Amino acid sequence: MQLPTTFEHLVAQANQLDLYKKLVLQLNKDFLLANINLDFHEEILPSSLKLLLHETVYKLIHEKFTDYLNLLYIVDVPEKQVKTLDGSDIIKLAEDVSFLILKREWQKVWFRNQYR
């Protein structure tokens, strides 16, 4: 599996394989498991998904850091990848973490689809 390097590439792969809705459902499932009140509509536009996810991650980092760490644990974002990010700009950090979350969720959906 070739992991996407940009948000646009990730969405293009998901749409090409007709797995975008499953990606959104996986996000909803993991956010629910992390007790974070965020429920994306299945038909959400990719640009809206990116914006809402970025905004939510920013708020979690800024206001509810424990919930943020719990979300990363539930989604199973590799700690090593998070530690390589530059934390000096919280807005940029939230954007980068959002992409890491989406990438990990995409892996889950892709593997489930590939090996079912």
C-alpha positions in Angstrom: 0.0 0.0 0.0 1.3 3.4 -1.0 0.4 5.9 1.7 -0.9 9.2 0.4 1.4 12.2 1.0 -1.3 15.0 0.8 -4.9 15.3 1.8 -5.9 15.7 -1.9 -4.1 12.4 -2.8 -5.8 10.6 0.1 -9.3 11.8 -1.0 -8.5 10.9 -4.6 -7.5 7.3 -3.6 -10.6 7.0 -1.4 -12.9 8.2 -4.2 -11.1 6.0 -6.8 -11.7 2.9 -4.7 -15.2 4.1 -3.6 -14.2 4.1 0.0 -14.7 7.8 1.0 -17.9 7.1 2.9 -16.2 4.2 4.8 -13.4 6.6 5.7 -15.9 9.1 7.1 -17.7 6.3 9.0 -14.4 5.1 10.5 -13.6 8.6 11.7 -17.1 8.8 13.3 -16.5 5.5 15.0 -13.2 6.4 16.5 -14.3 9.9 17.6 -17.2 8.2 19.3 -14.9 5.7 21.0 -12.8 8.7 22.2 -15.9 10.4 23.6 -15.5 13.4 21.3 -18.8 14.9 20.2 -18.2 15.1 16.5 -20.2 13.3 13.9 -19.4 13.8 10.2 -22.3 13.4 7.8 -21.6 10.6 5.3 -22.0 13.0 2.4 -19.6 15.6 3.8 -17.4 17.3 1.2 -13.7 16.6 1.5 -12.9 20.3 2.0 -15.5 20.5 4.9 -14.1 17.3 6.4 -10.6 18.7 6.4 -11.7 22.0 7.9 -13.9 20.5 10.7 -11.2 17.9 11.6 -8.5 20.6 11.7 -10.7 22.8 13.8 -11.6 20.0 16.2 -8.0 18.9 16.6 -6.9 22.5 17.3 -9.5 22.9 20.0 -8.5 19.6 21.6 -4.8 20.5 21.6 -5.7 24.0 23.0 -8.5 23.2 25.5 -8.7 19.4 26.1 -5.2 18.0 25.8 -6.0 14.7 27.5 -8.9 14.1 25.1 -6.5 14.9 22.2 -4.0 12.2 23.5 -6.9 9.8 24.0 -8.0 10.3 20.4 -4.5 9.7 19.0 -4.4 6.5 21.0 -7.8 5.3 19.8 -7.0 6.2 16.2 -3.6 4.5 16.7 -1.6 7.4 15.2 2.1 6.4 15.6 3.7 8.4 18.5 6.9 8.6 16.5 5.2 10.5 13.7 3.6 13.0 16.1 6.9 13.6 17.9 8.6 14.6 14.6 6.1 17.4 14.1 6.9 21.0 14.9 4.9 22.1 17.9 5.8 25.8 17.8 2.8 26.7 15.7 -0.4 25.1 17.1 -2.4 25.8 14.0 0.1 24.1 11.8 0.5 21.3 14.3 -3.3 20.7 14.3 -3.3 20.6 10.5 -0.4 18.0 10.5 -2.0 15.9 13.2 -5.3 16.0 11.3 -3.6 14.5 8.3 -1.9 11.9 10.4 -5.3 10.9 11.8 -6.8 10.8 8.3 -3.9 8.7 7.0 -4.2 6.2 9.8 -8.0 5.9 9.3 -7.4 5.5 5.6 -5.1 2.6 6.3 -7.7 0.9 8.5 -10.4 1.3 5.8 -8.1 0.2 2.9 -6.9 -2.9 4.7 -10.4 -3.9 5.8 -11.5 -3.5 2.2 -8.5 -5.3 0.8 -8.6 -8.4 3.0 -12.3 -8.9 3.8 
